[in-house]
């Protein structure tokens, strides 16, 4: 930085470093994260401001860490992680060189932030991502089951429709049987009349006519009984058909809603993955 722009006279290296020392405590109010700040010359720390939640116990005269040495050598801003065994806590550090008005590096200013919260955040995001993935798989299974249930409901509805159609055809067959029974009964009645007309010679024929009429009556009674049974079956089938229709509608709605939930979960999972990738940039 061109310090001549701010000062008419040349400022000594010591004065520049003192100015940084005065400003350093104020930097804590300018950042949102809980950070520690350090000021050094090219060999040792000159000033240190601890964070609220952690203290690296850096004191005046402590030798600068390797990352700060690298910053001094390269003359560039350096970023890196200091292992826990060096300062007692794993710290993410950014070090920037301080230059005098002649462009010479005279020291560094650095900040450090604990990796505990970042690691916890990343771990939580990973756990959340895993949970969302499991939920997504479960929802997909439910969606698949709902779709299969809807298809099964449709098939069952088709079967009940066929049953109703078969029942109608059975009714037609019963009508034919009833008509035959009526005709048989009439035929028996005519035979009885004819038997009575011929007198003694028609007695045997009268017995046959009587049995025919009994058969006709029994046939009509059986037709009536079968018709009642079919009506009862039809009522049951209609009730089942209605229940299946309602179930099919509910299954289709459930399948549609489940697909929407699955899509929403997929979007959430995508966002969490993006957040996870973003958070790793700070490690």
Buried (B, 14 or more C-beta within 10 A) or exposed (E): EEBEEEEEEEBEBEEBBBEBBEEBEEBBEEEEEBBBBBBBBBEBBBBBBBBEEBEBEBEEEBEBBEBBBBBBEEEEEBEBBBEEEBBEBBBBBBBBBBBBBEEEBBBBBBBBBBBBEBBEBBEEBEEBBEEBBEBBEEBBEBBEBBBEBBBBBBEBBEBBEEBBEEBEEBBEEBEEBBEBBEEBBEBBBEBBEEBEEEEEEBEEBBEEBBEBBEBBBEBBEBBEEBBEEBEEBBEEBBEBBEEBBEBBEBBBEBBBEBBEBBEEBBEBBEEBBEBBEEBEEEE
